[in-house]
Amino acid sequence: MNVMLVLLATAAIVAIEWRSLMKRRQKRELLTFFLLCLLGTSLGIAEALQLGIPNPLDWITALYKPLSNLIYGSSA
């Protein structure tokens, strides 16, 4: 059911934006829109199916943790 809601929302967004971008003949913007829409739809479906999408903040924390430990002198 949740996957269907994601797909319906995507279809509605594409239906609204398609006309606007085609009317103005913005081919690059249309390609970018579809790529981002595909990425967002994929993430939405994965979230609806509870597949456990990694949090980008965890990656940033892991990247800067050694620097933080060096600056603040903490070993934890």
C-alpha positions as CSV (number, residue, x, y, z in Angstrom):
1,M,0.0,0.0,0.0
2,N,2.8,2.5,0.9
3,V,4.6,1.6,-2.3
4,M,1.5,2.5,-4.3
5,L,1.3,5.9,-2.5
6,V,4.9,6.6,-3.4
7,L,4.2,5.7,-7.0
8,L,1.0,7.7,-7.2
9,A,2.8,10.8,-5.7
10,T,5.6,10.4,-8.2
11,A,3.1,10.1,-11.1
12,A,1.3,13.2,-10.0
13,I,4.6,15.2,-9.7
14,V,5.8,14.0,-13.1
15,A,2.4,14.9,-14.7
16,I,2.6,18.4,-13.3
17,E,6.2,19.1,-14.1
18,W,6.3,17.4,-17.5
19,R,4.1,20.0,-19.3
20,S,6.0,22.9,-17.8
21,L,9.4,21.6,-18.8
22,M,8.3,20.5,-22.3
23,K,6.5,23.8,-23.0
24,R,9.7,25.7,-22.3
25,R,11.8,23.1,-24.2
26,Q,14.2,22.6,-21.3
27,K,15.8,19.3,-22.2
28,R,18.6,19.3,-19.7
29,E,16.3,20.3,-16.9
30,L,13.9,17.6,-17.9
31,L,16.7,14.9,-17.8
32,T,17.9,16.2,-14.4
33,F,14.3,16.2,-13.1
34,F,13.8,12.6,-14.2
35,L,17.1,11.4,-12.7
36,L,16.3,13.1,-9.4
37,C,12.7,11.8,-9.5
38,L,14.0,8.3,-10.1
39,L,16.4,8.6,-7.2
40,G,13.7,10.0,-4.9
41,T,11.2,7.4,-5.9
42,S,13.7,4.6,-5.4
43,L,14.5,5.9,-1.9
44,G,10.8,6.3,-1.1
45,I,10.0,2.7,-2.2
46,A,13.0,1.4,-0.2
47,E,11.8,3.3,2.9
48,A,8.2,2.1,2.4
49,L,9.5,-1.5,2.3
50,Q,11.6,-0.8,5.4
51,L,14.9,-1.9,3.8
52,G,17.0,0.1,6.2
53,I,18.6,3.0,4.2
54,P,21.8,4.2,5.7
55,N,21.8,7.6,7.3
56,P,24.3,10.0,5.6
57,L,24.9,11.7,9.0
58,D,26.5,8.5,10.2
59,W,29.0,8.6,7.4
60,I,29.9,12.2,8.1
61,T,30.3,11.4,11.8
62,A,32.6,8.5,11.0
63,L,34.7,10.7,8.7
64,Y,35.2,13.5,11.2
65,K,35.4,11.5,14.4
66,P,39.2,11.1,14.3
67,L,39.7,14.8,13.7
68,S,37.3,15.6,16.6
69,N,39.2,13.3,18.9
70,L,42.5,14.9,17.9
71,I,41.2,18.5,18.6
72,Y,39.4,17.7,21.8
73,G,41.8,15.1,23.1
74,S,39.1,12.6,23.7
75,S,39.7,8.9,23.0
76,A,36.0,7.8,23.2
